[in-house]
Amino acid sequence: MKNLAVLTSGGDSPGMNACIRAIVRSANHKNINTFGIQYGYNGLIKNNIKILLPEEVSNTIHIGGTILKSARSEEFFSKKGRKKAYQNLKMNNIDGMIVLGGDGSLTGAKIFGDEFKFNIIGIPCTIDNDVYGTDYSIGFATARETIVNSIDKIRDTAASHERIFIVEVMGRESGYLALESGVASGAELILIPENKNSMTDVINKLKKINNKKKSVIIVYAEGCKFGSLNEFSQKIKDSISNSNVRFSILGHIQRGGIPSPSDRILASILGYESINQIIKGKTNKMIGIKNQKPILINLDDVISKKKNVDLSLIEISNIISKY
């Protein structure tokens, strides 16, 4: 292998740049040229491809987002669009591609690799940490830290005014981010899609907590089905007399910022290992981390299987955060 490409796709996550840096420099160590594809699959279709030199990734390990930029690509959903992408790779004499992203990006990588028998390695990058086969994805630790820091600040005003404060975090259908952030911040109640609470269950739990303490933090995963936060907070007000309820949506602040040391280390390991594996001829695989060791997972499994959260953390939180 003489030339390979790297792209970042879907939502950005802190640590992507550290991973790009590791890929470029590890490839250079093996006398392989690395081409950066700008704007994800969309850039691949439009031939936004340029060589990345080792010195060009200097001073990027600490920068959030992605220096390669990211974009959604409707055209890549079509076979015609993917064929354009393949032709651009061949025109640039590129022999393999490393894709950094979450479920959707890795699904695209799997389809593309199968369709054109092209060498593909995926690396899990998503703050949701919902990618099957890996303990952690790049960006999760930093987002969790951002959330905990935010909740620590919100708790000050919640305590001062004796408020019930709902904090919505990202996660779509996965509660990983809400669950671990909630435990780390000492939240009194954690609501995630995987824990099938009814509104009655939530109100009953909240009443028990509110009898002991008036200042309450609820961490709420955005994938929970209790309506809008306006509706949800109003239901609490209607059910608990004299309750002082507020909510905060953290939004895209969770995706940005300086990557944590653990995300930088994870990104460096996975980036380095992706080069080792692709030059061995491994393809249609994802590099993940299991028990602090890099592992290979079939992309078939990554996109077809669901990663389950550890619901025992809910029980632990319920016991140690109710006073």
C-alpha positions in Angstrom: 0.0 0.0 0.0 1.4 3.4 -1.1 -1.5 5.8 -0.6 -4.4 5.9 1.7 -7.1 8.4 2.5 -8.8 9.5 5.8 -12.1 11.3 6.2 -14.3 12.5 9.1 -18.0 12.1 8.7 -21.2 12.9 10.5 -21.2 14.8 13.8 -17.7 16.0 14.9 -16.3 14.8 18.2 -13.4 16.0 20.3 -10.3 13.9 19.6 -10.8 13.5 15.8 -7.8 15.7 15.1 -5.7 13.7 17.5 -6.7 10.6 15.5 -5.9 12.2 12.1 -2.5 13.2 13.5 -1.8 9.6 14.6 -2.9 8.2 11.2 -0.8 10.6 9.2 2.4 10.1 11.2 2.0 6.4 11.7 1.4 6.0 7.9 4.5 8.2 7.2 6.5 5.9 9.5 5.5 3.0 7.2 6.3 5.0 4.0 2.7 5.5 3.1 1.2 8.7 1.9 -2.0 10.0 3.6 -4.6 12.0 1.7 -7.1 14.0 3.6 -10.7 14.1 2.3 -12.4 17.4 3.2 -16.1 17.5 4.1 -16.6 13.7 4.5 -18.3 11.6 1.9 -19.5 14.8 0.2 -15.9 15.8 -0.3 -15.0 12.4 -1.6 -17.7 12.7 -4.3 -16.5 16.2 -5.2 -12.8 15.2 -5.2 -11.8 17.5 -2.3 -8.7 15.4 -1.7 -5.2 16.6 -0.8 -2.1 15.0 0.6 -1.5 15.5 4.3 2.2 15.8 5.3 3.3 14.9 8.9 4.2 18.5 9.7 0.7 19.7 8.6 -0.9 18.0 11.6 1.5 19.6 14.1 -0.3 21.4 17.0 -3.6 19.8 16.3 -3.8 17.2 19.1 -5.5 19.7 21.4 -8.0 21.1 19.0 -11.6 20.1 19.0 -13.8 19.5 15.9 -12.0 18.2 12.7 -9.5 19.9 10.6 -10.8 17.9 7.6 -14.3 19.4 8.2 -17.5 17.3 8.1 -20.7 17.3 6.1 -23.8 15.2 5.4 -24.0 13.7 2.0 -27.4 12.8 0.5 -25.6 11.9 -2.8 -23.5 9.2 -1.1 -26.8 7.3 -0.4 -27.1 6.6 -4.1 -25.0 4.1 -6.0 -24.3 6.7 -8.6 -22.8 9.0 -5.9 -20.7 6.2 -4.4 -19.4 5.4 -7.9 -18.1 9.0 -8.3 -16.4 8.6 -4.9 -14.7 5.4 -6.0 -13.6 6.9 -9.3 -12.0 9.8 -7.4 -10.1 7.4 -5.1 -8.8 5.5 -8.1 -7.9 8.7 -9.9 -5.7 9.7 -6.9 -4.2 6.2 -6.8 -5.5 5.6 -3.3 -5.5 2.0 -2.1 -7.4 2.2 1.2 -9.5 4.5 3.3 -9.9 5.1 7.1 -13.3 6.5 8.1 -13.8 8.3 11.4 -17.4 8.6 12.6 -20.4 7.0 14.3 -23.1 4.5 13.2 -24.2 6.3 10.0 -20.7 6.9 8.8 -19.5 3.4 9.5 -22.6 2.0 7.7 -21.6 4.1 4.7 -18.1 2.7 4.9 -19.4 -0.9 5.0 -21.7 -0.4 2.0 -18.9 1.3 0.0 -16.3 -1.3 0.9 -18.6 -4.2 -0.1 -19.7 -2.5 -3.3 -16.2 -1.8 -4.7 -14.1 -4.3 -2.9 -12.2 -1.4 -1.4 -10.0 -1.5 1.7 -11.8 0.1 4.5 -11.1 0.6 8.2 -13.5 2.4 10.6 -12.7 4.2 13.8 -15.6 5.0 16.2 -15.9 8.7 16.8 -19.1 9.9 18.5 -19.9 11.6 21.8 -23.0 9.2 22.1 -20.7 6.2 22.7 -23.3 4.0 21.1 -21.1 2.1 18.6 -21.3 -1.6 19.1 -18.0 -3.5 19.8 -16.0 -0.9 21.6 -16.0 0.2 25.2 -15.5 3.8 24.3 -15.7 6.0 21.2 -13.5 9.0 20.6 -15.2 12.1 22.0 -17.3 10.5 24.6 -15.0 11.2 27.6 -14.7 14.9 26.7 -18.4 15.4 26.2 -19.1 13.7 29.5 -16.6 16.1 31.2 -18.3 19.1 29.6 -21.7 17.9 30.8 -20.4 17.3 34.4 -18.8 20.8 34.5 -22.0 22.3 33.3 -24.2 20.5 35.8 -21.8 21.5 38.6 -22.5 25.1 37.7 -26.3 24.6 37.4 -26.3 22.9 40.8 -25.2 26.1 42.4 -28.2 28.0 41.3 -30.5 25.0 41.8 -29.4 24.8 45.4 -29.6 28.6 46.0 -33.3 28.7 44.8 -34.3 25.2 45.8 -35.2 24.3 42.3 -35.8 21.0 40.4 -33.5 21.4 37.5 -33.8 19.3 34.3 -30.7 19.1 32.2 -31.1 17.7 28.7 -28.1 16.0 27.2 -27.4 14.5 23.7 -27.8 10.8 23.0 -30.7 10.3 20.6 -31.7 6.6 21.3 -28.7 5.9 23.6 -28.4 6.9 27.2 -24.7 6.4 27.7 -23.9 10.1 27.9 -26.8 10.9 30.2 -26.1 7.9 32.5 -22.4 8.3 33.1 -22.7 12.1 33.3 -25.5 11.8 35.7 -23.6 9.4 38.0 -20.5 11.6 37.9 -22.4 14.7 38.7 -24.4 13.2 41.5 -27.8 13.8 39.8 -30.8 12.8 41.8 -32.6 11.3 38.8 -31.3 10.0 35.5 -33.8 9.4 32.6 -32.6 7.4 29.6 -34.5 5.7 26.7 -33.3 2.3 27.8 -34.9 2.5 31.2 -38.7 2.3 30.3 -40.1 4.6 33.0 -43.7 5.8 32.8 -44.5 9.4 33.7 -46.2 8.1 36.8 -42.9 6.3 37.8 -40.9 9.4 37.3 -43.3 11.6 39.4 -43.4 9.0 42.2 -39.6 8.8 42.3 -39.3 12.6 42.2 -41.8 13.0 45.0 -39.8 10.7 47.3 -36.6 12.6 46.5 -38.3 16.0 46.9 -39.5 15.1 50.3 -35.9 14.8 51.4 -34.3 17.6 49.4 -35.8 20.6 47.5 -32.8 21.0 45.2 -32.9 18.3 42.6 -30.9 17.7 39.4 -32.6 15.5 36.7 -30.3 14.4 33.8 -32.6 13.8 30.8 -31.4 12.1 27.6 -32.8 13.7 24.5 -34.2 10.4 23.3 -36.6 10.1 26.3 -40.3 10.2 25.3 -41.9 12.6 27.8 -42.6 15.3 25.3 -40.8 18.6 25.1 -39.0 19.9 28.2 -41.7 22.6 28.5 -44.4 19.9 28.7 -42.3 17.6 31.0 -41.5 20.4 33.4 -45.1 21.5 33.5 -46.2 17.9 34.4 -43.8 18.0 37.3 -45.2 21.4 38.4 -48.7 20.1 38.2 -47.9 16.9 40.2 -45.7 18.4 42.9 -47.2 21.3 44.7 -45.0 24.4 45.1 -42.3 22.9 43.0 -39.9 25.4 41.4 -38.9 23.7 38.1 -36.4 24.9 35.5 -34.7 23.3 32.6 -31.5 23.7 30.5 -30.7 22.2 27.1 -26.9 21.9 26.8 -27.1 21.3 23.0 -24.0 21.5 20.8 -21.7 22.8 23.6 -21.3 19.1 24.4 -19.5 18.4 21.0 -17.0 21.2 21.2 -13.9 22.0 23.3 -10.4 20.8 24.0 -10.3 17.0 23.9 -9.6 15.4 27.3 -6.3 13.5 27.9 -8.2 10.2 27.7 -9.7 11.0 24.4 -6.3 12.1 23.0 -4.8 8.8 24.1 -7.6 6.7 22.8 -7.5 8.6 19.4 -3.7 8.1 19.2 -4.0 4.4 19.9 -6.8 3.8 17.4 -5.2 5.9 14.7 -1.9 4.1 15.1 -3.5 0.7 15.1 -5.7 1.5 12.0 -2.5 1.8 10.0 -1.1 -1.5 11.3 -4.3 -3.3 10.4 -4.9 -1.8 6.9 -1.4 -2.7 5.7 -2.0 -6.2 6.9 -4.9 -6.4 4.4 -7.6 -6.2 7.1 -10.7 -4.6 5.6 -14.4 -4.0 6.4 -13.3 -3.8 10.1 -13.5 -1.3 12.9 -10.7 -0.6 15.3 -12.2 -0.4 18.8 -11.0 -0.7 22.4 -11.9 -3.5 24.8 -10.5 -3.8 28.3 -7.9 -1.1 27.3 -6.7 -3.1 24.4 -7.3 -2.3 20.7 -9.4 -4.9 18.9 -10.9 -5.5 15.4 -14.6 -5.8 14.9 -16.4 -6.7 11.7 -18.3 -3.8 10.3 -21.2 -6.2 9.8 -21.5 -6.6 13.5 -20.9 -2.9 14.3 -23.9 -1.8 12.2 -26.3 -4.6 12.9 -25.9 -5.0 16.7 -26.9 -2.7 19.5 -24.7 -1.6 22.3 -26.4 -2.0 25.7 -25.9 0.4 28.6 -25.1 -0.8 32.1 -28.5 -0.3 33.8 -26.9 -1.2 37.2 -25.5 2.3 37.2 -29.1 3.5 37.6 -29.6 1.5 40.7 -26.3 2.7 42.1 -27.2 6.3 41.4 -30.7 5.8 43.0 -29.1 4.6 46.2 -26.3 7.1 46.6 -28.0 10.3 45.3 -31.4 10.4 47.1 -30.3 12.3 50.2 
